[in-house]
Amino acid sequence: MVWASVAQQTAASQLPQLYRVIGLNLGYASEPHDVNNSGLCVGNRGFDSNGQPVYWPSAGSTAFMTKIGSQYNNGSARALNDGGMIVGWLESNATSAYQTTYHHAAAWNSGVPRWLPESLAAKNSDAWDVNSDGVIVGQWDTLSPGTYSNVNFHAAAWLQDGTLLDLSKAGENASTAYAVNASGTAVGYRSEASGSYALKWTLPSSAGGATVETNLTAGLQGTSFRATAINDQGLIAGTYRTTAGAWVPFLYDTQIQPLAFPAGMSNITSCSINEVNNIGTAVGAITANSQFVPTIWRDGQAYDLNKLLEAPYYYSGYPVTFNQAYAINDLGIIAVTGSTPSPIAGTSAYLLVPIPEPSAFTLLLAAACGLAFAWQYCQIRKVRETHWLL
């Protein structure tokens, strides 16, 4: 009887995790780009090209980020660390110190904003991620003011001491550094005339140090290689397309490990992985049959998050369909967008919170296998007791 109970509990623990929905900005167009381990979420009100950077201190309560004097109209908060440092971009105008800059990389420390240094050649810049030490990665370009495009961007990093590192290479078409982990390892991509490559950069700790670049996809046949996420253990996530045009999501530890798609999915025309947490769970989106599908990759399996809800979610009586998973923290909380149909058609920010709490048996099993899951459980309980989300 004891072993039968153990088997039943183990089988139950392997079932797909279910989630309940928290609406962040109902009734307004918004996108949540990141959520930290305290449950604080950042993003933008409105959409990325003409929105305003915001954070959500409570469900239904939107706080606008502090601007730099009168020197911006639009912007976006891209990422934040567990210390609360936020990075993204602001739009500067002709009265600013950066008179030729349109999108300018920015950071907020304790709510106080500052511009990030730019290359003298830059006309636009963007900060995509920040680690626990305040190291920031992103991109810059030389396009004319008022022009914004992901083509012709060049990868950049801002070290803890404020030093700007240009990670681009002479002759490249484009590059971007999308993410950086606690060890100062950044990931991204480069496009050249000969093709594209998923890259890893080992950044120096201060100015004058050497940057080591590694091509993660050398020898692989395909196109559109991107490394878009990395966790603190060095596990990298990304995507590419085969020479036949098929999309391949992957994890990379010492080599490319292709990931599955959710069961029954067909007519896939695009795929992205936006984040991988320290438990090794990744989230992103797949376009299948002309529909965005928010996707989670966990324990070698892929799931459509719309099929993992505790119950269908409605706003003003209309069903919400979730379409993009932007971020997942170490507690398993996922930042997503969801859309409602006409007559109140719109896309807003939500969080998906894992349920139920782990059982006592699962915790004992985790203790026998390692401490990572037990740590996650304790953090979930801590947030549940102290934070508005739970």
DRENLOGU-229662 format. One record per residue (C-alpha): residue number from 1; residue in three letters; x, y, z. Coordinates in steps of 0.2 Angstrom, whole numbers. Example, Ala and Ser with C-alpha at 12.3 -4.5 7.8 and 13.67 -1.06 7.14 Angstrom:
BEGIN
{1,"ALA",{62,-22,39}},
{2,"SER",{68,-5,36}},
This chain:
BEGIN
{1,"MET",{0,0,0}},
{2,"VAL",{14,12,4}},
{3,"TRP",{23,9,-13}},
{4,"ALA",{6,11,-22}},
{5,"SER",{3,28,-14}},
{6,"VAL",{21,33,-18}},
{7,"ALA",{18,28,-37}},
{8,"GLN",{1,38,-37}},
{9,"GLN",{9,53,-30}},
{10,"THR",{24,52,-42}},
{11,"ALA",{12,50,-57}},
{12,"ALA",{2,65,-51}},
{13,"SER",{18,76,-49}},
{14,"GLN",{21,72,-68}},
{15,"LEU",{5,79,-74}},
{16,"PRO",{5,96,-83}},
{17,"GLN",{5,110,-70}},
{18,"LEU",{-11,121,-70}},
{19,"TYR",{-12,139,-68}},
{20,"ARG",{-24,153,-62}},
{21,"VAL",{-25,170,-71}},
{22,"ILE",{-21,187,-63}},
{23,"GLY",{-27,202,-74}},
{24,"LEU",{-14,216,-73}},
{25,"ASN",{-21,230,-84}},
{26,"LEU",{-38,225,-90}},
{27,"GLY",{-46,236,-102}},
{28,"TYR",{-30,243,-109}},
{29,"ALA",{-18,238,-122}},
{30,"SER",{-2,232,-113}},
{31,"GLU",{12,220,-113}},
{32,"PRO",{21,212,-98}},
{33,"HIS",{40,209,-103}},
{34,"ASP",{47,202,-87}},
{35,"VAL",{43,196,-69}},
{36,"ASN",{56,194,-55}},
{37,"ASN",{56,182,-41}},
{38,"SER",{47,195,-30}},
{39,"GLY",{32,195,-42}},
{40,"LEU",{35,212,-49}},
{41,"CYS",{31,214,-67}},
{42,"VAL",{36,227,-80}},
{43,"GLY",{32,231,-97}},
{44,"ASN",{22,244,-107}},
{45,"ARG",{5,252,-108}},
{46,"GLY",{1,253,-126}},
{47,"PHE",{11,243,-138}},
{48,"ASP",{30,243,-139}},
{49,"SER",{32,256,-153}},
{50,"ASN",{21,269,-145}},
{51,"GLY",{18,263,-127}},
{52,"GLN",{24,270,-111}},
{53,"PRO",{35,260,-98}},
{54,"VAL",{26,254,-83}},
{55,"TYR",{26,242,-69}},
{56,"TRP",{12,233,-60}},
{57,"PRO",{13,235,-41}},
{58,"SER",{-5,227,-39}},
{59,"ALA",{-18,218,-49}},
{60,"GLY",{-27,232,-59}},
{61,"SER",{-15,245,-54}},
{62,"THR",{-3,252,-66}},
{63,"ALA",{12,263,-61}},
{64,"PHE",{20,274,-75}},
{65,"MET",{39,274,-75}},
{66,"THR",{48,290,-70}},
{67,"LYS",{53,300,-86}},
{68,"ILE",{69,310,-88}},
{69,"GLY",{64,328,-87}},
{70,"SER",{52,331,-101}},
{71,"GLN",{64,321,-113}},
{72,"TYR",{53,307,-118}},
{73,"ASN",{36,303,-125}},
{74,"ASN",{36,284,-127}},
{75,"GLY",{46,270,-121}},
{76,"SER",{46,252,-114}},
{77,"ALA",{52,242,-99}},
{78,"ARG",{60,227,-105}},
{79,"ALA",{67,218,-90}},
{80,"LEU",{71,219,-71}},
{81,"ASN",{82,210,-59}},
{82,"ASP",{78,204,-41}},
{83,"GLY",{85,220,-34}},
{84,"GLY",{72,230,-44}},
{85,"MET",{83,238,-57}},
{86,"ILE",{74,240,-73}},
{87,"VAL",{80,242,-90}},
{88,"GLY",{72,247,-107}},
{89,"TRP",{71,262,-118}},
{90,"LEU",{64,279,-118}},
{91,"GLU",{61,291,-133}},
{92,"SER",{71,307,-132}},
{93,"ASN",{67,323,-141}},
{94,"ALA",{76,337,-149}},
{95,"THR",{78,346,-132}},
{96,"SER",{88,332,-124}},
{97,"ALA",{107,329,-123}},
{98,"TYR",{104,316,-136}},
{99,"GLN",{96,327,-150}},
{100,"THR",{98,314,-164}},
{101,"THR",{92,299,-154}},
{102,"TYR",{75,292,-156}},
{103,"HIS",{75,276,-145}},
{104,"HIS",{88,277,-131}},
{105,"ALA",{93,263,-119}},
{106,"ALA",{88,268,-101}},
{107,"ALA",{89,261,-84}},
{108,"TRP",{79,264,-68}},
{109,"ASN",{88,262,-51}},
{110,"SER",{76,263,-36}},
{111,"GLY",{64,272,-48}},
{112,"VAL",{77,285,-54}},
{113,"PRO",{80,284,-73}},
{114,"ARG",{96,287,-82}},
{115,"TRP",{102,286,-100}},
{116,"LEU",{114,272,-104}},
{117,"PRO",{130,277,-113}},
{118,"GLU",{130,275,-132}},
{119,"SER",{142,273,-146}},
{120,"LEU",{146,290,-154}},
{121,"ALA",{139,282,-170}},
{122,"ALA",{123,277,-163}},
{123,"LYS",{106,285,-167}},
{124,"ASN",{95,272,-158}},
{125,"SER",{98,260,-143}},
{126,"ASP",{89,247,-133}},
{127,"ALA",{92,238,-117}},
{128,"TRP",{85,220,-117}},
{129,"ASP",{91,212,-101}},
{130,"VAL",{100,215,-84}},
{131,"ASN",{108,203,-72}},
{132,"SER",{109,203,-53}},
{133,"ASP",{125,214,-54}},
{134,"GLY",{118,227,-65}},
{135,"VAL",{126,221,-81}},
{136,"ILE",{115,226,-96}},
{137,"VAL",{114,219,-113}},
{138,"GLY",{105,226,-129}},
{139,"GLN",{109,234,-145}},
{140,"TRP",{112,250,-155}},
{141,"ASP",{110,256,-173}},
{142,"THR",{115,270,-185}},
{143,"LEU",{98,273,-193}},
{144,"SER",{91,290,-195}},
{145,"PRO",{81,298,-180}},
{146,"GLY",{63,293,-180}},
{147,"THR",{67,276,-188}},
{148,"TYR",{66,260,-178}},
{149,"SER",{70,243,-185}},
{150,"ASN",{78,227,-179}},
{151,"VAL",{88,227,-195}},
{152,"ASN",{105,235,-194}},
{153,"PHE",{106,233,-175}},
{154,"HIS",{123,229,-167}},
{155,"ALA",{125,220,-150}},
{156,"ALA",{130,229,-135}},
{157,"ALA",{133,227,-116}},
{158,"TRP",{135,239,-102}},
{159,"LEU",{146,233,-88}},
{160,"GLN",{143,236,-69}},
{161,"ASP",{155,251,-70}},
{162,"GLY",{145,259,-84}},
{163,"THR",{157,254,-98}},
{164,"LEU",{149,252,-115}},
{165,"LEU",{155,237,-124}},
{166,"ASP",{152,236,-143}},
{167,"LEU",{149,217,-147}},
{168,"SER",{147,219,-165}},
{169,"LYS",{159,214,-179}},
{170,"ALA",{165,223,-194}},
{171,"GLY",{155,219,-209}},
{172,"GLU",{140,211,-200}},
{173,"ASN",{122,214,-206}},
{174,"ALA",{115,214,-188}},
{175,"SER",{117,207,-171}},
{176,"THR",{109,208,-154}},
{177,"ALA",{112,203,-136}},
{178,"TYR",{96,197,-129}},
{179,"ALA",{100,190,-112}},
{180,"VAL",{113,190,-98}},
{181,"ASN",{115,178,-83}},
{182,"ALA",{122,181,-66}},
{183,"SER",{139,176,-71}},
{184,"GLY",{140,189,-85}},
{185,"THR",{137,177,-99}},
{186,"ALA",{127,185,-113}},
{187,"VAL",{118,177,-128}},
{188,"GLY",{111,183,-144}},
{189,"TYR",{115,182,-163}},
{190,"ARG",{124,189,-178}},
{191,"SER",{119,190,-196}},
{192,"GLU",{132,191,-210}},
{193,"ALA",{133,188,-228}},
{194,"SER",{137,170,-225}},
{195,"GLY",{123,167,-213}},
{196,"SER",{117,169,-196}},
{197,"TYR",{124,162,-179}},
{198,"ALA",{118,160,-162}},
{199,"LEU",{131,167,-150}},
{200,"LYS",{137,167,-132}},
{201,"TRP",{148,181,-126}},
{202,"THR",{158,179,-109}},
{203,"LEU",{159,197,-104}},
{204,"PRO",{173,205,-94}},
{205,"SER",{170,211,-76}},
{206,"SER",{177,228,-80}},
{207,"ALA",{184,240,-94}},
{208,"GLY",{199,233,-102}},
{209,"GLY",{195,215,-100}},
{210,"ALA",{193,202,-114}},
{211,"THR",{176,197,-121}},
{212,"VAL",{176,179,-127}},
{213,"GLU",{164,175,-141}},
{214,"THR",{157,158,-145}},
{215,"ASN",{147,152,-160}},
{216,"LEU",{135,140,-153}},
{217,"THR",{128,134,-170}},
{218,"ALA",{144,131,-179}},
{219,"GLY",{142,117,-192}},
{220,"LEU",{124,116,-191}},
{221,"GLN",{114,119,-207}},
{222,"GLY",{100,131,-206}},
{223,"THR",{95,149,-205}},
{224,"SER",{88,162,-193}},
{225,"PHE",{99,156,-178}},
{226,"ARG",{95,165,-162}},
{227,"ALA",{100,162,-144}},
{228,"THR",{87,172,-134}},
{229,"ALA",{88,166,-116}},
{230,"ILE",{101,160,-103}},
{231,"ASN",{99,155,-85}},
{232,"ASP",{111,156,-71}},
{233,"GLN",{117,138,-73}},
{234,"GLY",{122,143,-91}},
{235,"LEU",{107,134,-100}},
{236,"ILE",{104,143,-116}},
{237,"ALA",{87,143,-126}},
{238,"GLY",{84,149,-144}},
{239,"THR",{77,144,-161}},
{240,"TYR",{82,141,-179}},
{241,"ARG",{75,136,-195}},
{242,"THR",{81,120,-205}},
{243,"THR",{86,122,-223}},
{244,"ALA",{69,114,-227}},
{245,"GLY",{61,129,-218}},
{246,"ALA",{55,120,-202}},
{247,"TRP",{57,129,-185}},
{248,"VAL",{67,121,-171}},
{249,"PRO",{66,127,-153}},
{250,"PHE",{81,121,-143}},
{251,"LEU",{91,121,-127}},
{252,"TYR",{110,122,-127}},
{253,"ASP",{121,115,-113}},
{254,"THR",{136,108,-122}},
{255,"GLN",{126,105,-138}},
{256,"ILE",{110,109,-147}},
{257,"GLN",{95,99,-140}},
{258,"PRO",{80,101,-151}},
{259,"LEU",{63,103,-141}},
{260,"ALA",{46,97,-146}},
{261,"PHE",{31,106,-151}},
{262,"PRO",{14,104,-142}},
{263,"ALA",{5,88,-147}},
{264,"GLY",{-6,90,-163}},
{265,"MET",{1,107,-168}},
{266,"SER",{3,110,-187}},
{267,"ASN",{6,123,-200}},
{268,"ILE",{20,131,-189}},
{269,"THR",{26,147,-197}},
{270,"SER",{37,155,-183}},
{271,"CYS",{43,151,-165}},
{272,"SER",{52,160,-151}},
{273,"ILE",{58,156,-134}},
{274,"ASN",{59,172,-123}},
{275,"GLU",{65,165,-106}},
{276,"VAL",{72,150,-97}},
{277,"ASN",{72,150,-78}},
{278,"ASN",{84,142,-66}},
{279,"ILE",{73,127,-65}},
{280,"GLY",{76,124,-83}},
{281,"THR",{58,128,-89}},
{282,"ALA",{57,139,-105}},
{283,"VAL",{42,150,-112}},
{284,"GLY",{39,158,-128}},
{285,"ALA",{26,157,-142}},
{286,"ILE",{23,148,-158}},
{287,"THR",{13,153,-173}},
{288,"ALA",{3,139,-179}},
{289,"ASN",{-12,140,-191}},
{290,"SER",{-10,159,-191}},
{291,"GLN",{-13,160,-172}},
{292,"PHE",{0,164,-159}},
{293,"VAL",{1,150,-146}},
{294,"PRO",{9,154,-129}},
{295,"THR",{20,139,-126}},
{296,"ILE",{29,131,-111}},
{297,"TRP",{43,119,-112}},
{298,"ARG",{45,108,-96}},
{299,"ASP",{53,91,-93}},
{300,"GLY",{56,88,-111}},
{301,"GLN",{37,92,-115}},
{302,"ALA",{29,106,-124}},
{303,"TYR",{12,113,-119}},
{304,"ASP",{-1,126,-125}},
{305,"LEU",{-3,137,-110}},
{306,"ASN",{-22,140,-115}},
{307,"LYS",{-24,121,-111}},
{308,"LEU",{-17,122,-94}},
{309,"LEU",{-28,135,-85}},
{310,"GLU",{-37,131,-69}},
{311,"ALA",{-53,137,-78}},
{312,"PRO",{-58,147,-93}},
{313,"TYR",{-54,166,-90}},
{314,"TYR",{-67,180,-95}},
{315,"TYR",{-66,199,-96}},
{316,"SER",{-82,208,-96}},
{317,"GLY",{-91,192,-101}},
{318,"TYR",{-79,188,-115}},
{319,"PRO",{-67,174,-116}},
{320,"VAL",{-48,178,-115}},
{321,"THR",{-36,169,-127}},
{322,"PHE",{-18,170,-122}},
{323,"ASN",{-6,172,-136}},
{324,"GLN",{12,176,-130}},
{325,"ALA",{22,170,-115}},
{326,"TYR",{36,184,-112}},
{327,"ALA",{44,178,-96}},
{328,"ILE",{44,165,-82}},
{329,"ASN",{52,167,-65}},
{330,"ASP",{60,154,-53}},
{331,"LEU",{43,152,-45}},
{332,"GLY",{35,147,-61}},
{333,"ILE",{25,163,-63}},
{334,"ILE",{23,167,-81}},
{335,"ALA",{20,184,-89}},
{336,"VAL",{8,183,-104}},
{337,"THR",{-3,193,-115}},
{338,"GLY",{-21,189,-118}},
{339,"SER",{-34,195,-131}},
{340,"THR",{-53,197,-131}},
{341,"PRO",{-64,196,-146}},
{342,"SER",{-75,210,-152}},
{343,"PRO",{-84,221,-147}},
{344,"ILE",{-71,224,-134}},
{345,"ALA",{-56,217,-144}},
{346,"GLY",{-39,221,-136}},
{347,"THR",{-23,214,-129}},
{348,"SER",{-18,216,-111}},
{349,"ALA",{-6,210,-98}},
{350,"TYR",{-8,195,-87}},
{351,"LEU",{1,183,-75}},
{352,"LEU",{-1,165,-74}},
{353,"VAL",{2,158,-57}},
{354,"PRO",{5,139,-54}},
{355,"ILE",{-7,129,-44}},
{356,"PRO",{-8,119,-33}},
{357,"GLU",{6,121,-20}},
{358,"PRO",{17,106,-20}},
{359,"SER",{12,92,-8}},
{360,"ALA",{22,87,7}},
{361,"PHE",{27,71,-2}},
{362,"THR",{33,80,-17}},
{363,"LEU",{44,91,-5}},
{364,"LEU",{51,75,3}},
{365,"LEU",{55,68,-14}},
{366,"ALA",{63,84,-19}},
{367,"ALA",{74,83,-4}},
{368,"ALA",{80,66,-9}},
{369,"CYS",{84,72,-27}},
{370,"GLY",{90,89,-23}},
{371,"LEU",{86,106,-16}},
{372,"ALA",{80,116,-31}},
{373,"PHE",{62,112,-30}},
{374,"ALA",{61,114,-11}},
{375,"TRP",{69,131,-13}},
{376,"GLN",{56,135,-26}},
{377,"TYR",{42,129,-14}},
{378,"CYS",{48,140,0}},
{379,"GLN",{49,155,-11}},
{380,"ILE",{32,153,-18}},
{381,"ARG",{25,152,0}},
{382,"LYS",{35,167,5}},
{383,"VAL",{28,177,-10}},
{384,"ARG",{11,170,-6}},
{385,"GLU",{12,177,12}},
{386,"THR",{20,194,7}},
{387,"HIS",{15,199,-11}},
{388,"TRP",{-1,206,-19}},
{389,"LEU",{0,193,-33}},
{390,"LEU",{-4,178,-22}},
